[in-house]
Amino acid sequence: MYRKFTADRIFNGYDFLPGGSVLLLNESAVVQDIVPIADAGDDVEALPGMLMPGMVNAHCHIELSHLKNKIDRHSGLVDFVLSLMSKRASFEDAKEQAMRDAADELLKSGTVAVGDICNGTDSISLKRHSPLYWHNFIELTGFVESTAIQRMDEGKRVLRSFRNELPQFPSGLSPHAAYSVSPALFELLNVETDGALISIHNQETTGEDLFISEGRGDLLRLYQHLGIDISSYRPTGKSSLQSWLPYLHRGQKIISVHNSFTSEADIAYQAGHTDLHRDFYYCTCPGANLFIEERMPDLYAMWISGCRMLVGTDSYASNDSLNLWHEVRRIRSTFPDIPEQSVLQWVTSQAAEAFNISERYGSFHKGSQPGIVQVHNDEARLVMH
């Protein structure tokens, strides 16, 4: 009645288990027990390498999958955004299949749950019968004060579609970034996201801090190209993170994404203002950060400061694959002083905690159903789900 797995190493989502441990699962891949091999009986499947729970991709844009290999790398954020906006509506006939191929890659390479950014309803049909777990962040933009109510109404319409058509998955509103959301829209979002899990793009480029704090820099070119009048904008004199965080003060659980230029002062500021939010997580997307700005955040400084960390792939528009294990490899090779166990927690138990799915995902414990991933020869594959 059981499938029994052992391996050279087993990571349970928190720690490495003692050698010779065996996972016992029923036919539905629900964990029944973890026992020493001497007590496991016959038919134990011994796999080379490491076994770990299925991974949680904390930041993805599945709806942009049709833009794979369509945008130049190392262009900087402003040119990346402009290229994305100009090409997003192209290749429409390939969009559905591209999303399905991307979701297939996610699952086969060991991802079982995804935090997905949604600007429209394109991904609903994919997700309706998907074996993956999806948390849908309905992303709002609007830097012109007078359009705040209109943008909120548009976001609510998209949100209603997700909630009506995908009741099995959580969906909620989120701000895009400090440079694309007006104070008026932030205030509306603050009310609408009371106590909710939200996501926000943060400090992905040096130009973000420069614009938010001083009102100058390369982002001015973006507004000019889009014909957005920002003459009423008043610089805050503070970094981006220190400017947007006070807008969200109704106990939200916050995932701050990218953070390539987040400073130690920003980390200290966030740590000193926990009254503004329920929980705070920094999500890194190494492949995308290198693709766009050729820069990764100082993950060691974040880890040593006790920050709670997550990992995402971003989209095919800004990455060569959606294989989350490849992001783990980048982190391990760039920051070898961060313990392996910690990085593995970022894509398993800590991510499941962030998305409120720890009962099922993120760790091997009795009654959980996180999927089993085998890592062998530094590649990951889903063994059972």
C-alpha positions in Angstrom: 0.0 0.0 0.0 3.0 2.3 0.5 5.8 3.7 -1.6 9.0 3.9 0.3 11.9 6.2 -0.6 15.4 6.7 0.7 18.4 8.5 -0.8 21.9 9.6 0.0 20.4 12.6 1.7 16.9 13.7 2.6 16.0 17.3 3.4 12.7 17.5 5.2 12.1 21.2 4.5 13.8 22.3 7.7 16.8 20.0 8.3 18.7 17.0 6.8 17.4 13.8 8.3 19.7 11.1 9.8 21.3 8.8 7.2 19.2 5.8 6.4 15.8 7.5 6.9 12.9 6.3 4.7 9.9 8.3 3.6 6.6 6.3 3.6 3.9 7.7 1.4 0.4 6.4 0.4 -0.8 6.1 -3.2 -1.9 9.8 -3.2 1.7 10.9 -2.2 0.6 11.8 1.3 3.4 11.4 3.9 2.5 8.6 6.3 5.8 8.5 8.3 9.5 8.8 8.3 11.3 5.7 9.8 14.8 4.2 10.0 15.5 1.9 7.1 15.7 -1.0 9.6 12.0 -0.5 10.3 10.9 0.1 6.7 10.5 -3.4 5.5 10.8 -4.4 1.9 10.5 -2.6 -1.4 12.4 0.5 -0.4 13.3 2.6 -3.5 16.8 3.9 -3.0 17.5 7.0 -5.2 20.9 8.6 -5.8 21.4 12.2 -4.7 19.0 14.2 -2.4 15.3 14.1 -1.8 13.4 17.2 -0.8 9.9 18.5 -0.7 8.4 20.1 -3.8 9.5 23.7 -4.2 7.5 27.0 -4.0 8.3 29.6 -6.7 7.4 32.8 -4.9 7.4 35.1 -8.0 6.4 34.3 -11.5 4.6 35.9 -14.5 3.2 32.9 -16.3 1.2 35.2 -18.6 4.4 36.5 -20.2 5.6 33.0 -21.2 5.1 33.8 -24.9 7.9 36.4 -24.7 10.7 33.9 -24.2 13.7 35.0 -26.2 11.9 38.1 -27.4 13.6 40.7 -25.2 17.2 41.8 -25.1 19.2 41.0 -22.0 21.3 43.5 -20.0 19.2 46.4 -21.3 18.4 47.9 -17.9 15.0 48.1 -16.3 13.6 51.1 -18.3 14.4 49.6 -21.7 13.2 46.2 -20.5 9.9 47.6 -19.5 9.5 49.5 -22.8 10.3 46.5 -24.8 7.9 44.4 -22.7 5.1 46.8 -23.2 5.6 47.1 -27.0 5.8 43.3 -27.5 3.4 42.0 -24.9 0.4 42.1 -27.2 2.3 40.4 -30.0 2.5 36.6 -30.6 -1.1 36.2 -29.3 -1.5 32.9 -31.1 1.4 31.4 -29.1 0.3 32.7 -25.7 -1.8 29.7 -24.5 0.7 27.0 -25.6 3.6 29.0 -24.2 1.9 29.2 -20.7 1.2 25.4 -20.8 4.8 24.7 -21.8 6.1 26.9 -18.9 3.8 25.3 -16.4 5.0 21.9 -17.6 8.6 23.0 -17.0 7.8 24.3 -13.5 6.2 21.0 -12.5 8.8 18.6 -14.0 11.7 20.5 -12.5 10.2 20.3 -9.0 8.0 23.3 -8.4 4.6 22.5 -6.9 3.3 25.9 -5.9 3.6 29.3 -7.5 3.1 33.0 -6.5 1.9 34.4 -9.9 1.6 38.0 -10.9 -1.5 38.6 -13.1 -2.2 41.8 -15.0 -5.2 40.3 -16.8 -7.2 37.1 -17.1 -5.1 35.3 -19.7 -3.8 32.6 -17.3 -7.2 31.5 -15.9 -7.8 28.8 -18.5 -4.4 27.3 -17.8 -4.9 27.3 -14.0 -8.4 25.8 -14.1 -7.2 22.2 -14.1 -3.6 22.7 -13.3 -1.8 20.2 -10.9 0.2 23.2 -9.6 -1.0 25.3 -6.7 -1.4 29.0 -7.7 -1.6 32.1 -5.5 -2.7 34.9 -7.9 -1.5 38.4 -7.2 -3.7 40.8 -9.3 -1.3 43.6 -9.9 -2.3 47.3 -10.1 -0.5 50.2 -11.7 -1.3 53.8 -12.0 1.0 56.7 -11.2 -1.5 59.5 -12.0 -3.5 60.4 -8.9 -6.7 61.2 -10.8 -6.9 57.6 -12.2 -6.6 55.8 -8.8 -10.3 54.9 -8.5 -10.5 53.8 -12.1 -7.4 51.6 -11.7 -8.8 50.1 -8.6 -12.1 49.3 -10.3 -10.3 47.6 -13.2 -8.3 45.6 -10.7 -11.4 44.5 -8.9 -13.0 43.3 -12.1 -10.0 41.1 -12.8 -10.0 39.9 -9.2 -13.7 38.9 -9.5 -12.9 36.8 -12.5 -10.2 35.0 -10.7 -12.2 34.4 -7.6 -15.3 33.2 -9.6 -13.4 31.0 -12.0 -10.6 29.7 -9.8 -12.2 29.3 -6.3 -9.7 26.6 -5.4 -6.8 29.1 -5.4 -6.4 32.4 -3.4 -6.4 35.6 -5.4 -5.9 39.2 -4.1 -4.8 42.7 -5.2 -1.2 43.9 -5.0 0.7 47.1 -6.0 3.3 46.8 -8.8 6.0 49.2 -7.5 6.7 52.5 -5.8 7.4 54.2 -9.2 4.2 52.9 -10.8 1.6 53.4 -8.0 0.4 56.8 -6.9 -0.1 57.7 -3.3 -3.9 57.7 -3.9 -3.8 54.2 -5.3 -1.6 53.0 -2.5 -4.2 54.3 0.0 -7.0 52.5 -1.8 -4.9 49.3 -1.9 -4.0 49.6 1.8 -7.7 49.4 2.6 -8.5 46.6 0.1 -5.6 44.4 1.3 -6.2 44.6 5.0 -4.5 41.6 6.6 -3.8 40.0 3.2 -0.7 38.6 1.5 0.6 41.0 -1.1 3.6 41.3 -3.4 5.5 44.4 -4.6 8.5 44.9 -7.0 11.2 46.7 -5.0 14.5 48.4 -5.8 15.2 46.5 -9.0 17.3 49.3 -10.4 19.3 52.2 -9.0 16.9 54.5 -10.9 14.1 53.6 -8.6 15.7 55.1 -5.5 16.9 58.0 -7.4 13.5 58.9 -8.7 11.6 58.2 -5.5 14.0 60.2 -3.3 15.1 63.0 -5.7 12.7 63.0 -8.7 15.4 62.4 -11.3 17.2 59.5 -13.1 16.4 57.1 -15.9 12.8 56.5 -14.9 12.0 60.0 -16.2 12.5 58.5 -19.7 9.9 55.9 -19.0 7.2 58.4 -18.0 8.1 60.6 -21.0 7.8 57.7 -23.4 4.5 56.7 -22.0 3.2 60.3 -22.0 2.7 60.4 -18.2 2.7 63.9 -16.7 4.6 63.6 -13.4 4.9 67.4 -12.8 2.9 67.0 -9.6 5.3 64.4 -8.1 7.1 65.4 -4.9 10.2 63.4 -4.1 10.2 61.8 -0.7 13.9 62.3 0.2 13.9 58.6 1.2 14.7 55.3 -0.5 12.0 53.5 -2.3 11.4 50.9 0.4 11.3 53.5 3.1 8.8 55.5 1.0 6.3 52.8 0.1 6.3 50.7 3.3 4.4 53.2 5.4 1.5 53.2 2.9 0.8 49.5 3.8 0.0 49.5 7.5 -3.1 47.3 7.9 -1.3 44.1 8.9 -0.5 42.9 5.4 1.9 40.0 4.9 4.4 41.5 2.4 6.6 39.8 -0.2 9.2 42.4 -1.5 10.5 41.2 -4.8 13.9 41.7 -6.4 15.6 44.0 -3.9 18.7 44.2 -6.0 19.6 47.6 -4.6 18.1 47.3 -1.1 20.6 48.7 1.4 21.5 47.7 5.0 19.7 50.9 6.0 16.6 49.7 4.3 16.8 46.3 6.0 17.2 48.0 9.3 14.3 50.3 8.6 12.0 47.4 7.7 13.1 45.5 10.8 12.3 48.5 12.9 8.8 49.0 11.5 7.2 45.6 12.0 4.1 47.4 13.4 3.2 48.2 9.8 2.8 44.6 8.6 2.1 41.1 9.8 5.1 39.4 8.2 7.8 40.5 5.7 9.7 38.4 3.2 12.4 39.4 0.7 12.1 37.4 -2.6 15.1 37.2 -4.9 14.9 36.3 -8.6 18.6 35.9 -9.5 18.2 34.9 -13.1 16.0 37.9 -13.9 18.1 40.3 -11.9 21.2 39.2 -13.9 19.2 39.3 -17.2 18.0 42.8 -16.8 20.4 44.7 -14.6 23.4 42.3 -14.3 23.0 42.6 -10.5 22.0 40.4 -7.6 21.0 41.7 -4.2 23.4 41.2 -1.3 21.7 38.0 -0.1 24.4 37.3 2.5 23.7 40.7 4.2 20.0 39.9 4.2 20.6 36.4 5.6 23.0 37.5 8.3 20.5 40.2 9.3 17.8 37.5 9.9 15.6 38.4 7.0 13.1 35.8 5.8 13.9 34.9 2.3 12.1 33.5 -0.7 13.1 32.7 -4.3 11.3 33.2 -7.6 12.1 32.8 -11.3 10.2 35.9 -12.7 9.1 35.3 -16.3 10.4 33.9 -19.5 10.6 37.5 -20.7 13.5 38.0 -18.2 14.9 34.5 -17.7 16.0 31.5 -19.8 14.0 29.0 -17.8 11.5 28.7 -15.0 13.5 26.0 -13.3 13.6 27.1 -9.6 16.5 24.7 -8.9 18.7 26.7 -11.3 18.0 29.8 -9.1 19.1 27.8 -6.0 22.3 26.9 -7.9 22.9 30.6 -8.7 22.5 31.5 -5.0 24.7 28.7 -3.8 27.5 29.5 -6.2 27.4 33.3 -5.6 26.9 33.2 -1.8 28.7 30.0 -0.6 28.8 31.3 3.0 25.0 31.0 3.2 24.4 27.4 4.5 22.8 25.0 2.0 20.1 24.2 4.6 19.0 27.9 4.7 18.7 28.3 0.9 16.7 25.1 0.7 14.3 26.4 3.4 13.8 29.5 1.2 12.2 27.3 -1.5 10.4 24.9 0.8 9.2 25.4 4.4 9.8 29.2 4.5 8.0 29.7 1.2 5.1 27.5 2.3 4.8 29.6 5.5 4.7 32.8 3.5 1.9 31.5 1.3 -0.1 30.0 4.2 0.2 26.5 2.8 2.4 24.8 5.4 -0.2 22.2 6.2 0.3 20.5 2.8 3.4 22.0 1.2 7.0 22.8 2.1 8.0 19.9 4.4 7.8 16.2 5.0 5.5 15.6 8.0 2.7 13.2 8.6 -0.3 14.2 6.5 1.6 16.6 4.2 1.5 16.2 0.4 4.3 18.4 -0.8 5.6 16.3 -3.7 9.0 14.6 -3.7 11.8 16.1 -5.7 15.1 14.3 -6.4 18.2 16.4 -6.9 20.9 14.3 -8.7 23.9 15.6 -10.7 22.7 19.1 -9.7 19.4 18.8 -11.5 16.0 18.5 -10.0 13.0 16.5 -11.1 9.6 15.7 -9.6 9.4 12.1 -8.5 5.9 11.9 -7.0 3.2 14.5 -6.6 
